[in-house]
Amino acid sequence: MSLLRLQDLKQYSDTLRTRQGEALNVRFIEPRDTDELQHYFRSLSTRSRYNRFFGAISELPKGLLHDFLQVGERERFTVVATMMVDGFETIVAEARYAPHEESATLEFGLSVGDRWQRRGIATALLRNLECRAAALGAEHMFGDTLRANETMISLARKSGFAFVNHPDDWKLVRFDKEIRLAPKDIPCASWRLAALSRQADSPSASA
Ligand SMILES: CC(C)(COP(=O)(O)OP(=O)(O)OC[C@H]1O[C@@H](n2cnc3c(N)ncnc32)[C@H](O)[C@@H]1OP(=O)(O)O)[C@@H](O)C(=O)NCCC(=O)NCCS
């Protein structure tokens, strides 16, 4: 899988749209987001947090908060989707993903703040993750969810994922999608940058 240039993370930011056309900025998390990220998770409903972490937590435990903030460490990446609310950049959704090079897959989990749900944000974010996955060379992307999480199951179904049993946990279901993005609709900066770096690595024979 192609490597990201971790020293310049801002270049991998994308602007998406909610169903109503509001702009969403999707970018890698930064150290300045620490308090805002914790505030985001504390503000989620108990149910949303349970569905996101498969257990009851009221906020991100210290170790996990640290992990969320380390972009690229152990090949794990956190992106946040932000919107301007009353003049402040506010986190309205987050996703964490991990490319697995040996299986050419990308594993992910995500959440959308309760106040912002049902506006097409997760749908747009999934599409963006699909493009990021393709840029990293993944051929499939997958996530796990509780069997009882009908919302995520419905979202995954609408987004073209198929369902399989989780290999080790009967309470979970795995949703998986083959990545087939057409270059004609390149929807993320990661793809453009990966294409440029491939070009630089192998200049044409006539050059
Ligand atoms: C699952 C989740 C990410 C969906 O986010 P969202 O931004 O509201 O999703 P969208 O607006 O893109 O909705 C897409 C589809 O998902 C389904 N959906 C979303 N919210 C739903 C709800 N409350 N009830 C039933 N279906 C729902 C619908 O099929 C919807 O399509 P529709 O609006 O055309 O009917 C969000 O509910 C969430 O963060 N839940 C808590 C965390 C979680 O469950 N994470 C998944 C585990 S990794």
Ligand as a Chemical Component Dictionary entry (heavy atoms), coordinates in Angstrom:
data_LIG
# 
_chem_comp.id                   LIG 
_chem_comp.type                 NON-POLYMER 
_chem_comp.pdbx_formal_charge   0 
_chem_comp.three_letter_code    LIG 
# 
loop_
_chem_comp_atom.comp_id 
_chem_comp_atom.atom_id 
_chem_comp_atom.alt_atom_id 
_chem_comp_atom.type_symbol 
_chem_comp_atom.charge 
_chem_comp_atom.model_Cartn_x 
_chem_comp_atom.model_Cartn_y 
_chem_comp_atom.model_Cartn_z 
_chem_comp_atom.pdbx_ordinal 
LIG C1  C1  C 0 -24.770 4.644  12.113 1  
LIG C2  C2  C 0 -24.502 6.130  11.939 2  
LIG C3  C3  C 0 -23.015 6.332  11.673 3  
LIG C4  C4  C 0 -25.335 6.675  10.754 4  
LIG O1  O1  O 0 -24.979 8.044  10.576 5  
LIG P1  P1  P 0 -25.911 9.078  9.768  6  
LIG O2  O2  O 0 -25.056 10.234 9.362  7  
LIG O3  O3  O 0 -27.108 9.376  10.562 8  
LIG O4  O4  O 0 -26.315 8.231  8.491  9  
LIG P2  P2  P 0 -26.967 8.818  7.134  10 
LIG O5  O5  O 0 -27.670 10.084 7.423  11 
LIG O6  O6  O 0 -25.911 8.822  6.096  12 
LIG O7  O7  O 0 -28.073 7.702  6.848  13 
LIG C5  C5  C 0 -27.887 6.713  5.895  14 
LIG C6  C6  C 0 -28.892 5.598  6.132  15 
LIG O8  O8  O 0 -28.632 4.946  7.382  16 
LIG C7  C7  C 0 -29.885 4.529  7.944  17 
LIG N1  N1  N 0 -30.192 5.259  9.166  18 
LIG C8  C8  C 0 -29.541 6.349  9.636  19 
LIG N2  N2  N 0 -30.090 6.724  10.816 20 
LIG C9  C9  C 0 -31.091 5.856  11.073 21 
LIG C10 C10 C 0 -32.011 5.705  12.143 22 
LIG N3  N3  N 0 -32.008 6.545  13.201 23 
LIG N4  N4  N 0 -32.891 4.682  12.083 24 
LIG C11 C11 C 0 -32.899 3.821  11.040 25 
LIG N5  N5  N 0 -32.044 3.917  9.984  26 
LIG C12 C12 C 0 -31.155 4.914  10.015 27 
LIG C13 C13 C 0 -30.941 4.848  6.919  28 
LIG O9  O9  O 0 -31.019 3.759  6.038  29 
LIG C14 C14 C 0 -30.319 6.045  6.232  30 
LIG O10 O10 O 0 -30.821 6.297  4.964  31 
LIG P3  P3  P 0 -32.120 7.266  4.806  32 
LIG O11 O11 O 0 -31.858 8.489  5.629  33 
LIG O12 O12 O 0 -32.155 7.512  3.333  34 
LIG O13 O13 O 0 -33.268 6.479  5.325  35 
LIG C15 C15 C 0 -24.932 6.932  13.214 36 
LIG O14 O14 O 0 -26.247 6.575  13.542 37 
LIG C16 C16 C 0 -24.029 6.703  14.403 38 
LIG O15 O15 O 0 -22.999 7.366  14.546 39 
LIG N6  N6  N 0 -24.404 5.766  15.299 40 
LIG C17 C17 C 0 -23.598 5.525  16.521 41 
LIG C18 C18 C 0 -22.247 4.895  16.239 42 
LIG C19 C19 C 0 -22.369 3.637  15.413 43 
LIG O16 O16 O 0 -23.350 2.913  15.460 44 
LIG N7  N7  N 0 -21.310 3.348  14.648 45 
LIG C20 C20 C 0 -21.290 2.142  13.837 46 
LIG C21 C21 C 0 -20.391 1.097  14.416 47 
LIG S1  S1  S 0 -18.796 1.225  13.705 48 
# 
loop_
_chem_comp_bond.comp_id 
_chem_comp_bond.atom_id_1 
_chem_comp_bond.atom_id_2 
_chem_comp_bond.value_order 
_chem_comp_bond.pdbx_ordinal 
LIG C1  C2  SING 1  
LIG C2  C3  SING 2  
LIG C2  C4  SING 3  
LIG C2  C15 SING 4  
LIG C4  O1  SING 5  
LIG O1  P1  SING 6  
LIG P1  O2  DOUB 7  
LIG P1  O3  SING 8  
LIG P1  O4  SING 9  
LIG O4  P2  SING 10 
LIG P2  O5  DOUB 11 
LIG P2  O6  SING 12 
LIG P2  O7  SING 13 
LIG O7  C5  SING 14 
LIG C5  C6  SING 15 
LIG C6  O8  SING 16 
LIG C6  C14 SING 17 
LIG O8  C7  SING 18 
LIG C7  N1  SING 19 
LIG C7  C13 SING 20 
LIG N1  C8  SING 21 
LIG N1  C12 SING 22 
LIG C8  N2  DOUB 23 
LIG N2  C9  SING 24 
LIG C9  C10 SING 25 
LIG C9  C12 DOUB 26 
LIG C10 N3  SING 27 
LIG C10 N4  DOUB 28 
LIG N4  C11 SING 29 
LIG C11 N5  DOUB 30 
LIG N5  C12 SING 31 
LIG C13 O9  SING 32 
LIG C13 C14 SING 33 
LIG C14 O10 SING 34 
LIG O10 P3  SING 35 
LIG P3  O11 DOUB 36 
LIG P3  O12 SING 37 
LIG P3  O13 SING 38 
LIG C15 O14 SING 39 
LIG C15 C16 SING 40 
LIG C16 O15 DOUB 41 
LIG C16 N6  SING 42 
LIG N6  C17 SING 43 
LIG C17 C18 SING 44 
LIG C18 C19 SING 45 
LIG C19 O16 DOUB 46 
LIG C19 N7  SING 47 
LIG N7  C20 SING 48 
LIG C20 C21 SING 49 
LIG C21 S1  SING 50 
# 
